[in-house]
């Protein structure tokens, strides 16, 4: 399990895309077995051609709501 503390208060955790949602949303299962709702963030949105179920991603969790996050990187 890779987990890094971010300077802004969010933390990055590895996860797997489970489901595609409308309006570029995703349900991601984290390595801790928790499920969060996430969206592709900023420059990452332009670099992802398409996320699919079972893709491994790095998710930065919101410091205010741990059930929401943003996908910052597609892992291989």
C-alpha positions in Angstrom: 0.0 0.0 0.0 1.4 3.3 -1.1 0.3 6.3 1.0 1.8 9.8 1.0 0.9 12.8 3.0 0.2 15.9 0.9 1.1 19.4 2.0 -2.5 20.6 1.5 -4.0 18.2 4.1 -5.2 15.6 1.6 -3.5 12.2 1.3 -2.8 10.1 -1.7 -3.8 6.4 -1.7 -3.7 3.7 -4.4 -7.0 2.4 -5.6 -8.8 0.5 -8.4 -11.6 1.9 -10.6 -14.8 -0.1 -10.0 -17.4 1.8 -11.9 -17.8 4.6 -14.3 -20.4 7.3 -13.4 -22.0 10.1 -15.5 -20.2 13.4 -15.9 -16.7 11.9 -15.6 -17.1 10.5 -12.1 -15.7 7.2 -10.9 -16.3 4.8 -8.0 -12.8 3.8 -6.7 -12.0 1.1 -4.2 -9.0 2.1 -2.2 -6.3 -0.3 -1.0 -7.9 0.0 2.5 -11.1 -1.6 0.9 -13.0 1.7 1.4 -15.0 3.0 -1.6 -14.9 6.7 -2.7 -16.4 8.8 -5.4 -13.7 10.5 -7.4 -13.1 12.6 -10.5 -10.1 13.1 -12.8 -8.2 16.2 -11.6 -6.8 19.1 -13.7 -3.9 18.1 -16.0 -4.6 14.5 -15.3 -7.9 14.8 -17.0 -6.3 15.8 -20.3 -3.7 13.0 -20.1 -6.1 10.2 -19.4 -7.6 8.9 -22.7 -10.2 6.9 -20.8 -10.3 5.3 -17.4 -11.9 1.8 -17.3 -12.9 -0.6 -14.5 -9.9 -2.4 -13.0 -7.5 0.5 -13.8 -5.1 1.2 -10.9 -5.0 4.9 -10.0 -3.6 7.3 -7.3 -6.4 9.1 -5.5 -6.0 12.2 -3.4 -8.6 12.2 -0.7 -10.4 15.4 0.4 -9.4 16.5 3.9 -13.0 17.6 4.5 -14.9 14.5 3.2 -13.0 11.2 3.1 -15.6 9.7 0.8 -14.6 12.0 -2.0 -11.4 12.4 -3.9 -9.7 13.2 -7.2 -7.7 11.0 -9.4 -4.2 12.4 -9.9 -2.4 9.6 -11.7 -3.0 6.5 -13.7 -0.7 3.7 -12.4 0.6 0.9 -14.6 
